[in-house]
């Protein structure tokens, strides 16, 4: 059985847009760069050609990756309004630090912790999924630290 990738509506749109950009902008520009590098002559010592071929591998690899995801995805709906689930935005308080953060809970494909998107399979994501506002949750981070968070608000 193939893996199903969990995507939010926005995550699906972002992948479709990225795929379109790769195919309509990046790939043609790369083909042109390869042509220009070939025109320089000897390919055995041509750094421009090597770089263009490496970029081609990256582009084609990403296209294949996105196409694979888009063939095997499940769209996540966040119907329940009072329970943390994928597709929800959650405002939490780290009680020991007395600091508030707001996170979008997303599937693993969309995770980007530096931009406030946490995976449902991350330690924090696993800890808060299924919880309600005002619940206090203890969990262990990937680095082994014990943390306590309080869910302040569930949005969207």
Rosetta constraint file for C-alpha pairs under 8 A:
AtomPair CA 2 CA 72 HARMONIC 7.41 0.50
AtomPair CA 3 CA 72 HARMONIC 6.90 0.50
AtomPair CA 4 CA 69 HARMONIC 7.92 0.50
AtomPair CA 4 CA 72 HARMONIC 5.10 0.50
AtomPair CA 4 CA 73 HARMONIC 5.05 0.50
AtomPair CA 4 CA 74 HARMONIC 6.29 0.50
AtomPair CA 5 CA 69 HARMONIC 6.36 0.50
AtomPair CA 5 CA 72 HARMONIC 6.14 0.50
AtomPair CA 5 CA 73 HARMONIC 4.39 0.50
AtomPair CA 5 CA 74 HARMONIC 5.96 0.50
AtomPair CA 5 CA 107 HARMONIC 7.31 0.50
AtomPair CA 5 CA 108 HARMONIC 7.76 0.50
AtomPair CA 5 CA 109 HARMONIC 7.06 0.50
AtomPair CA 6 CA 73 HARMONIC 5.78 0.50
AtomPair CA 6 CA 74 HARMONIC 5.02 0.50
AtomPair CA 6 CA 75 HARMONIC 6.12 0.50
AtomPair CA 6 CA 76 HARMONIC 6.25 0.50
AtomPair CA 6 CA 106 HARMONIC 7.86 0.50
AtomPair CA 6 CA 107 HARMONIC 5.04 0.50
AtomPair CA 6 CA 108 HARMONIC 7.32 0.50
AtomPair CA 6 CA 109 HARMONIC 7.39 0.50
AtomPair CA 7 CA 11 HARMONIC 5.52 0.50
AtomPair CA 7 CA 12 HARMONIC 5.86 0.50
AtomPair CA 7 CA 73 HARMONIC 6.65 0.50
AtomPair CA 7 CA 74 HARMONIC 6.17 0.50
AtomPair CA 7 CA 75 HARMONIC 5.15 0.50
AtomPair CA 7 CA 76 HARMONIC 5.75 0.50
AtomPair CA 7 CA 106 HARMONIC 7.09 0.50
AtomPair CA 7 CA 107 HARMONIC 5.79 0.50
AtomPair CA 7 CA 109 HARMONIC 7.27 0.50
AtomPair CA 7 CA 110 HARMONIC 7.16 0.50
AtomPair CA 8 CA 12 HARMONIC 6.18 0.50
AtomPair CA 8 CA 75 HARMONIC 5.77 0.50
AtomPair CA 8 CA 76 HARMONIC 5.13 0.50
AtomPair CA 8 CA 77 HARMONIC 7.16 0.50
AtomPair CA 8 CA 86 HARMONIC 7.56 0.50
AtomPair CA 8 CA 87 HARMONIC 5.75 0.50
AtomPair CA 8 CA 106 HARMONIC 6.77 0.50
AtomPair CA 8 CA 107 HARMONIC 7.50 0.50
AtomPair CA 9 CA 13 HARMONIC 6.32 0.50
AtomPair CA 9 CA 75 HARMONIC 6.59 0.50
AtomPair CA 9 CA 76 HARMONIC 7.23 0.50
AtomPair CA 10 CA 14 HARMONIC 6.09 0.50
AtomPair CA 11 CA 15 HARMONIC 6.30 0.50
AtomPair CA 11 CA 110 HARMONIC 6.11 0.50
AtomPair CA 12 CA 16 HARMONIC 6.25 0.50
AtomPair CA 12 CA 70 HARMONIC 7.84 0.50
AtomPair CA 12 CA 75 HARMONIC 7.85 0.50
AtomPair CA 13 CA 17 HARMONIC 6.10 0.50
AtomPair CA 14 CA 18 HARMONIC 6.08 0.50
AtomPair CA 15 CA 19 HARMONIC 6.05 0.50
AtomPair CA 15 CA 66 HARMONIC 6.65 0.50
AtomPair CA 15 CA 70 HARMONIC 7.99 0.50
AtomPair CA 16 CA 20 HARMONIC 6.23 0.50
AtomPair CA 17 CA 21 HARMONIC 6.22 0.50
AtomPair CA 18 CA 22 HARMONIC 6.11 0.50
AtomPair CA 19 CA 23 HARMONIC 6.21 0.50
AtomPair CA 19 CA 63 HARMONIC 6.17 0.50
AtomPair CA 19 CA 66 HARMONIC 6.71 0.50
AtomPair CA 19 CA 67 HARMONIC 7.83 0.50
AtomPair CA 20 CA 24 HARMONIC 5.89 0.50
AtomPair CA 21 CA 25 HARMONIC 5.30 0.50
AtomPair CA 21 CA 26 HARMONIC 6.51 0.50
AtomPair CA 22 CA 26 HARMONIC 4.73 0.50
AtomPair CA 22 CA 27 HARMONIC 5.81 0.50
AtomPair CA 22 CA 59 HARMONIC 6.75 0.50
AtomPair CA 22 CA 63 HARMONIC 6.96 0.50
AtomPair CA 23 CA 27 HARMONIC 5.34 0.50
AtomPair CA 23 CA 28 HARMONIC 7.36 0.50
AtomPair CA 23 CA 63 HARMONIC 7.72 0.50
AtomPair CA 24 CA 28 HARMONIC 6.55 0.50
AtomPair CA 25 CA 29 HARMONIC 6.19 0.50
AtomPair CA 26 CA 30 HARMONIC 6.05 0.50
AtomPair CA 26 CA 59 HARMONIC 7.33 0.50
AtomPair CA 27 CA 31 HARMONIC 6.21 0.50
AtomPair CA 27 CA 56 HARMONIC 7.32 0.50
AtomPair CA 27 CA 59 HARMONIC 6.80 0.50
AtomPair CA 28 CA 32 HARMONIC 6.31 0.50
AtomPair CA 29 CA 33 HARMONIC 6.28 0.50
AtomPair CA 30 CA 34 HARMONIC 6.24 0.50
AtomPair CA 30 CA 52 HARMONIC 6.44 0.50
AtomPair CA 30 CA 55 HARMONIC 7.18 0.50
AtomPair CA 30 CA 56 HARMONIC 6.35 0.50
AtomPair CA 31 CA 35 HARMONIC 6.31 0.50
AtomPair CA 31 CA 56 HARMONIC 7.88 0.50
AtomPair CA 32 CA 36 HARMONIC 6.23 0.50
AtomPair CA 33 CA 37 HARMONIC 6.13 0.50
AtomPair CA 33 CA 49 HARMONIC 7.83 0.50
AtomPair CA 33 CA 52 HARMONIC 6.16 0.50
AtomPair CA 34 CA 38 HARMONIC 6.10 0.50
AtomPair CA 34 CA 49 HARMONIC 5.95 0.50
AtomPair CA 34 CA 52 HARMONIC 5.59 0.50
AtomPair CA 34 CA 53 HARMONIC 6.93 0.50
AtomPair CA 35 CA 39 HARMONIC 6.29 0.50
AtomPair CA 36 CA 40 HARMONIC 6.81 0.50
AtomPair CA 37 CA 41 HARMONIC 7.67 0.50
AtomPair CA 37 CA 46 HARMONIC 7.38 0.50
AtomPair CA 37 CA 48 HARMONIC 5.68 0.50
AtomPair CA 37 CA 49 HARMONIC 4.86 0.50
AtomPair CA 37 CA 52 HARMONIC 7.81 0.50
AtomPair CA 38 CA 42 HARMONIC 7.75 0.50
AtomPair CA 38 CA 43 HARMONIC 6.71 0.50
AtomPair CA 38 CA 49 HARMONIC 6.57 0.50
AtomPair CA 40 CA 46 HARMONIC 7.89 0.50
AtomPair CA 41 CA 46 HARMONIC 7.97 0.50
AtomPair CA 42 CA 46 HARMONIC 6.53 0.50
AtomPair CA 43 CA 49 HARMONIC 6.71 0.50
AtomPair CA 46 CA 50 HARMONIC 6.40 0.50
AtomPair CA 47 CA 51 HARMONIC 6.06 0.50
AtomPair CA 48 CA 52 HARMONIC 6.09 0.50
AtomPair CA 49 CA 53 HARMONIC 6.11 0.50
AtomPair CA 50 CA 54 HARMONIC 6.17 0.50
AtomPair CA 51 CA 55 HARMONIC 6.16 0.50
AtomPair CA 52 CA 56 HARMONIC 6.10 0.50
AtomPair CA 53 CA 57 HARMONIC 6.32 0.50
AtomPair CA 54 CA 58 HARMONIC 6.36 0.50
AtomPair CA 55 CA 59 HARMONIC 6.13 0.50
AtomPair CA 56 CA 60 HARMONIC 6.04 0.50
AtomPair CA 57 CA 61 HARMONIC 5.86 0.50
AtomPair CA 58 CA 62 HARMONIC 6.14 0.50
AtomPair CA 59 CA 63 HARMONIC 6.17 0.50
AtomPair CA 60 CA 64 HARMONIC 6.17 0.50
AtomPair CA 61 CA 65 HARMONIC 6.13 0.50
AtomPair CA 62 CA 66 HARMONIC 6.10 0.50
AtomPair CA 63 CA 67 HARMONIC 6.07 0.50
AtomPair CA 64 CA 68 HARMONIC 6.07 0.50
AtomPair CA 65 CA 69 HARMONIC 6.32 0.50
AtomPair CA 66 CA 70 HARMONIC 6.09 0.50
AtomPair CA 67 CA 71 HARMONIC 6.19 0.50
AtomPair CA 68 CA 72 HARMONIC 6.46 0.50
AtomPair CA 69 CA 73 HARMONIC 5.94 0.50
AtomPair CA 76 CA 86 HARMONIC 6.66 0.50
AtomPair CA 76 CA 87 HARMONIC 6.62 0.50
AtomPair CA 77 CA 86 HARMONIC 7.59 0.50
AtomPair CA 77 CA 87 HARMONIC 6.69 0.50
AtomPair CA 78 CA 85 HARMONIC 6.45 0.50
AtomPair CA 78 CA 86 HARMONIC 6.56 0.50
AtomPair CA 78 CA 87 HARMONIC 5.58 0.50
AtomPair CA 78 CA 88 HARMONIC 6.50 0.50
AtomPair CA 78 CA 156 HARMONIC 7.95 0.50
AtomPair CA 81 CA 154 HARMONIC 7.38 0.50
AtomPair CA 81 CA 155 HARMONIC 7.68 0.50
AtomPair CA 81 CA 156 HARMONIC 7.21 0.50
AtomPair CA 82 CA 132 HARMONIC 5.95 0.50
AtomPair CA 82 CA 133 HARMONIC 7.02 0.50
AtomPair CA 82 CA 154 HARMONIC 6.60 0.50
AtomPair CA 83 CA 129 HARMONIC 7.57 0.50
AtomPair CA 83 CA 130 HARMONIC 5.46 0.50
AtomPair CA 83 CA 131 HARMONIC 5.52 0.50
AtomPair CA 83 CA 132 HARMONIC 4.93 0.50
AtomPair CA 83 CA 133 HARMONIC 7.56 0.50
AtomPair CA 83 CA 154 HARMONIC 7.31 0.50
AtomPair CA 84 CA 88 HARMONIC 6.35 0.50
AtomPair CA 84 CA 90 HARMONIC 7.26 0.50
AtomPair CA 84 CA 128 HARMONIC 6.41 0.50
AtomPair CA 84 CA 129 HARMONIC 5.00 0.50
AtomPair CA 84 CA 130 HARMONIC 5.12 0.50
AtomPair CA 84 CA 131 HARMONIC 5.49 0.50
AtomPair CA 84 CA 132 HARMONIC 6.34 0.50
AtomPair CA 84 CA 154 HARMONIC 6.63 0.50
AtomPair CA 85 CA 105 HARMONIC 6.82 0.50
AtomPair CA 85 CA 129 HARMONIC 5.29 0.50
AtomPair CA 85 CA 130 HARMONIC 6.18 0.50
AtomPair CA 86 CA 104 HARMONIC 7.99 0.50
AtomPair CA 86 CA 105 HARMONIC 4.99 0.50
AtomPair CA 86 CA 106 HARMONIC 5.09 0.50
AtomPair CA 86 CA 107 HARMONIC 6.72 0.50
AtomPair CA 86 CA 120 HARMONIC 6.58 0.50
AtomPair CA 86 CA 129 HARMONIC 7.68 0.50
AtomPair CA 87 CA 104 HARMONIC 6.72 0.50
AtomPair CA 87 CA 105 HARMONIC 5.58 0.50
AtomPair CA 87 CA 106 HARMONIC 5.66 0.50
AtomPair CA 87 CA 156 HARMONIC 7.94 0.50
AtomPair CA 88 CA 104 HARMONIC 5.83 0.50
AtomPair CA 88 CA 105 HARMONIC 5.60 0.50
AtomPair CA 88 CA 106 HARMONIC 7.81 0.50
AtomPair CA 88 CA 154 HARMONIC 6.86 0.50
AtomPair CA 88 CA 155 HARMONIC 6.08 0.50
AtomPair CA 88 CA 156 HARMONIC 5.68 0.50
AtomPair CA 89 CA 102 HARMONIC 6.83 0.50
AtomPair CA 89 CA 103 HARMONIC 5.54 0.50
AtomPair CA 89 CA 104 HARMONIC 4.29 0.50
AtomPair CA 89 CA 105 HARMONIC 6.20 0.50
AtomPair CA 89 CA 154 HARMONIC 6.05 0.50
AtomPair CA 89 CA 155 HARMONIC 4.95 0.50
AtomPair CA 89 CA 156 HARMONIC 6.23 0.50
AtomPair CA 90 CA 102 HARMONIC 5.49 0.50
AtomPair CA 90 CA 103 HARMONIC 5.31 0.50
AtomPair CA 90 CA 104 HARMONIC 6.32 0.50
AtomPair CA 90 CA 105 HARMONIC 7.39 0.50
AtomPair CA 90 CA 151 HARMONIC 7.18 0.50
AtomPair CA 90 CA 152 HARMONIC 7.65 0.50
AtomPair CA 90 CA 153 HARMONIC 5.84 0.50
AtomPair CA 90 CA 154 HARMONIC 4.70 0.50
AtomPair CA 90 CA 155 HARMONIC 5.96 0.50
AtomPair CA 91 CA 100 HARMONIC 6.89 0.50
AtomPair CA 91 CA 101 HARMONIC 5.71 0.50
AtomPair CA 91 CA 102 HARMONIC 4.20 0.50
AtomPair CA 91 CA 103 HARMONIC 6.46 0.50
AtomPair CA 91 CA 151 HARMONIC 6.25 0.50
AtomPair CA 91 CA 152 HARMONIC 5.46 0.50
AtomPair CA 91 CA 153 HARMONIC 5.06 0.50
AtomPair CA 91 CA 154 HARMONIC 6.47 0.50
AtomPair CA 91 CA 155 HARMONIC 7.86 0.50
AtomPair CA 92 CA 100 HARMONIC 5.56 0.50
AtomPair CA 92 CA 101 HARMONIC 5.49 0.50
AtomPair CA 92 CA 102 HARMONIC 6.23 0.50
AtomPair CA 92 CA 149 HARMONIC 6.30 0.50
AtomPair CA 92 CA 150 HARMONIC 5.52 0.50
AtomPair CA 92 CA 151 HARMONIC 4.55 0.50
AtomPair CA 92 CA 152 HARMONIC 5.21 0.50
AtomPair CA 92 CA 153 HARMONIC 7.01 0.50
AtomPair CA 93 CA 98 HARMONIC 6.44 0.50
AtomPair CA 93 CA 99 HARMONIC 5.59 0.50
AtomPair CA 93 CA 100 HARMONIC 4.34 0.50
AtomPair CA 93 CA 101 HARMONIC 6.46 0.50
AtomPair CA 93 CA 149 HARMONIC 5.32 0.50
AtomPair CA 93 CA 150 HARMONIC 5.11 0.50
AtomPair CA 93 CA 151 HARMONIC 6.52 0.50
AtomPair CA 93 CA 152 HARMONIC 6.71 0.50
AtomPair CA 94 CA 98 HARMONIC 5.55 0.50
AtomPair CA 94 CA 99 HARMONIC 5.38 0.50
AtomPair CA 94 CA 100 HARMONIC 6.27 0.50
AtomPair CA 94 CA 101 HARMONIC 7.90 0.50
AtomPair CA 94 CA 147 HARMONIC 7.28 0.50
AtomPair CA 94 CA 148 HARMONIC 5.97 0.50
AtomPair CA 94 CA 149 HARMONIC 4.52 0.50
AtomPair CA 94 CA 150 HARMONIC 6.66 0.50
AtomPair CA 95 CA 99 HARMONIC 7.09 0.50
AtomPair CA 95 CA 148 HARMONIC 5.80 0.50
AtomPair CA 95 CA 149 HARMONIC 5.60 0.50
AtomPair CA 95 CA 150 HARMONIC 6.85 0.50
AtomPair CA 96 CA 147 HARMONIC 7.43 0.50
AtomPair CA 96 CA 148 HARMONIC 6.84 0.50
AtomPair CA 102 CA 116 HARMONIC 6.73 0.50
AtomPair CA 103 CA 116 HARMONIC 4.73 0.50
AtomPair CA 103 CA 117 HARMONIC 5.56 0.50
AtomPair CA 103 CA 118 HARMONIC 6.43 0.50
AtomPair CA 104 CA 116 HARMONIC 6.09 0.50
AtomPair CA 104 CA 117 HARMONIC 4.69 0.50
AtomPair CA 104 CA 118 HARMONIC 6.15 0.50
AtomPair CA 105 CA 117 HARMONIC 5.97 0.50
AtomPair CA 105 CA 118 HARMONIC 5.16 0.50
AtomPair CA 105 CA 119 HARMONIC 5.89 0.50
AtomPair CA 105 CA 120 HARMONIC 6.11 0.50
AtomPair CA 105 CA 125 HARMONIC 6.79 0.50
AtomPair CA 106 CA 110 HARMONIC 6.00 0.50
AtomPair CA 106 CA 111 HARMONIC 6.12 0.50
AtomPair CA 106 CA 117 HARMONIC 6.34 0.50
AtomPair CA 106 CA 118 HARMONIC 5.95 0.50
AtomPair CA 106 CA 119 HARMONIC 5.02 0.50
AtomPair CA 106 CA 120 HARMONIC 5.95 0.50
AtomPair CA 107 CA 111 HARMONIC 6.44 0.50
AtomPair CA 107 CA 118 HARMONIC 7.95 0.50
AtomPair CA 107 CA 119 HARMONIC 5.17 0.50
AtomPair CA 107 CA 120 HARMONIC 5.67 0.50
AtomPair CA 107 CA 121 HARMONIC 7.60 0.50
AtomPair CA 108 CA 119 HARMONIC 4.97 0.50
AtomPair CA 108 CA 120 HARMONIC 6.80 0.50
AtomPair CA 108 CA 121 HARMONIC 6.83 0.50
AtomPair CA 110 CA 117 HARMONIC 7.25 0.50
AtomPair CA 110 CA 119 HARMONIC 7.38 0.50
AtomPair CA 111 CA 117 HARMONIC 5.16 0.50
AtomPair CA 111 CA 118 HARMONIC 5.17 0.50
AtomPair CA 111 CA 119 HARMONIC 5.01 0.50
AtomPair CA 112 CA 116 HARMONIC 6.51 0.50
AtomPair CA 112 CA 117 HARMONIC 4.83 0.50
AtomPair CA 112 CA 118 HARMONIC 6.27 0.50
AtomPair CA 112 CA 119 HARMONIC 7.92 0.50
AtomPair CA 113 CA 117 HARMONIC 4.94 0.50
AtomPair CA 113 CA 118 HARMONIC 5.30 0.50
AtomPair CA 118 CA 122 HARMONIC 6.85 0.50
AtomPair CA 118 CA 124 HARMONIC 7.83 0.50
AtomPair CA 118 CA 125 HARMONIC 6.37 0.50
AtomPair CA 119 CA 125 HARMONIC 5.78 0.50
AtomPair CA 120 CA 124 HARMONIC 7.89 0.50
AtomPair CA 120 CA 125 HARMONIC 4.34 0.50
AtomPair CA 120 CA 126 HARMONIC 5.58 0.50
AtomPair CA 120 CA 129 HARMONIC 7.13 0.50
AtomPair CA 121 CA 125 HARMONIC 5.78 0.50
AtomPair CA 121 CA 126 HARMONIC 5.47 0.50
AtomPair CA 122 CA 126 HARMONIC 5.93 0.50
AtomPair CA 123 CA 127 HARMONIC 6.16 0.50
AtomPair CA 123 CA 139 HARMONIC 6.85 0.50
AtomPair CA 123 CA 140 HARMONIC 6.61 0.50
AtomPair CA 123 CA 141 HARMONIC 5.76 0.50
AtomPair CA 123 CA 142 HARMONIC 6.71 0.50
AtomPair CA 124 CA 128 HARMONIC 6.27 0.50
AtomPair CA 124 CA 139 HARMONIC 6.80 0.50
AtomPair CA 124 CA 140 HARMONIC 7.97 0.50
AtomPair CA 124 CA 141 HARMONIC 7.19 0.50
AtomPair CA 125 CA 129 HARMONIC 6.04 0.50
AtomPair CA 127 CA 137 HARMONIC 6.81 0.50
AtomPair CA 127 CA 138 HARMONIC 7.51 0.50
AtomPair CA 127 CA 139 HARMONIC 6.23 0.50
AtomPair CA 128 CA 137 HARMONIC 7.15 0.50
AtomPair CA 131 CA 135 HARMONIC 6.74 0.50
AtomPair CA 132 CA 151 HARMONIC 7.01 0.50
AtomPair CA 132 CA 154 HARMONIC 7.80 0.50
AtomPair CA 133 CA 150 HARMONIC 7.94 0.50
AtomPair CA 133 CA 151 HARMONIC 5.07 0.50
AtomPair CA 133 CA 152 HARMONIC 5.72 0.50
AtomPair CA 133 CA 153 HARMONIC 5.68 0.50
AtomPair CA 133 CA 154 HARMONIC 6.55 0.50
AtomPair CA 134 CA 150 HARMONIC 6.03 0.50
AtomPair CA 134 CA 151 HARMONIC 5.12 0.50
AtomPair CA 134 CA 152 HARMONIC 5.69 0.50
AtomPair CA 134 CA 153 HARMONIC 7.75 0.50
AtomPair CA 135 CA 150 HARMONIC 5.68 0.50
AtomPair CA 135 CA 151 HARMONIC 5.70 0.50
AtomPair CA 136 CA 148 HARMONIC 6.85 0.50
AtomPair CA 136 CA 149 HARMONIC 5.63 0.50
AtomPair CA 136 CA 150 HARMONIC 4.31 0.50
AtomPair CA 136 CA 151 HARMONIC 6.62 0.50
AtomPair CA 137 CA 148 HARMONIC 5.59 0.50
AtomPair CA 137 CA 149 HARMONIC 5.38 0.50
AtomPair CA 137 CA 150 HARMONIC 6.31 0.50
AtomPair CA 138 CA 146 HARMONIC 7.02 0.50
AtomPair CA 138 CA 147 HARMONIC 5.67 0.50
AtomPair CA 138 CA 148 HARMONIC 4.42 0.50
AtomPair CA 138 CA 149 HARMONIC 6.54 0.50
AtomPair CA 139 CA 146 HARMONIC 5.81 0.50
AtomPair CA 139 CA 147 HARMONIC 5.48 0.50
AtomPair CA 139 CA 148 HARMONIC 6.48 0.50
AtomPair CA 140 CA 144 HARMONIC 5.65 0.50
AtomPair CA 140 CA 145 HARMONIC 5.41 0.50
AtomPair CA 140 CA 146 HARMONIC 4.47 0.50
AtomPair CA 140 CA 147 HARMONIC 6.05 0.50
AtomPair CA 141 CA 145 HARMONIC 5.24 0.50
AtomPair CA 141 CA 146 HARMONIC 6.40 0.50
AtomPair CA 141 CA 147 HARMONIC 7.11 0.50
